[in-house]
Amino acid sequence: VMHANSVSDLYNVVGEDFWSATWCNSIAFEGGEHGFDFAIRTPCTPSRWEDYDAEMAMAWEALCNAYCGENYGSTDFDALENDDILLVRHYQNTYNFMPLSRGSAVVGFVVMLGLLLAANMEFTGSIPQGLQVDWEAILNLDPISFVDSVKSWLYPSLKVTTSWKDYHDVASTFATTGSVVAALSSSDD
C-alpha cells in the first residue's frame, strides 16, 4: 500500500472497492493527538456539520486576519507565501470535511482560485495531467505535506496581479439568473 503512486495502484493492491480515512488536524478543537478522523464516505450527521462549521469558521477567520492584516493589498509574492499556506490549509480542510464528489472537488478548487485572485494572485497554469488535487489533500496528513505536494506546479503558475480590479462587476455583466447559468454552462470542449 505504501508504494502505491495512484488510486489505480492502490486499487490493484487492495483488490476490491475500499474507503480511506484521513486525519484532520484541528485548529478549532485542540488537544487530540491526531485531531479528528474523517472518512471519504462522509456521514451527513448534525454533529459532523457542526464540527465542519466550527473548523471552517476558524480557518476562514485565520485567512481573513492574514489577508486583511499587514499584507493587505500586497503584490509581493514572498510576503504573501505564508498567507498562501493558510489558504491551502483551508482548501485541504474543505476536501477532508465535505461530502466529496467530482463536482464538489471542482467547486473546492474554484473557490481556492477565487481566494488566490482576491489575494492578488492569478493562477495561470493548469493541474498536471493525471493529478487529482482533492486526493492530494485527502491523502496528505497535514497542511504542510499538502502544500509540499502541490507547490511544485501551483506556485510557478501564480502571477501577482491586480488586473481583477478592472473586471466588470458580475451583477452588471450577468443581469439575470439565466445569463449566469448560461455563462457557467459554457465550455470550449
C-alpha angles and dihedrals in degrees: 000000000000091000095054112118098186142021088258090056090049092049090051091052095047094039097209142046111299143169131226130214122205136189121252108200102217126224092179097052110035125185107064118108093227102019113226129338112229124177132215087241090068116201115226099221129143092243092051092052090048090053090046091049093049093046095047092044090054092047091047091050091051090050093049092048091050097047096039093048130073093322094056109139093359120156093189106113093200091054091049097047096086089049088051089061088059089048093050090046088055088051092050091049090051091058094044095050108033127082098261129224131145088263095051089046090057092047090052091052093047090051089053090050089050092050091049090051091049086054090054095259121119120198105225100173137063137245109273116259112271095014120121108197093198091059090048088055093047098044097046110084098214139022095253091055089048092049089049091051095053106028095081090070102019102052097049087051094055115099118191106232144147094198090114088075088068094055118109119259110266093227093055094042095048105030098172135047088240092057091050092051090047091051092048092047098053122104138181091219 
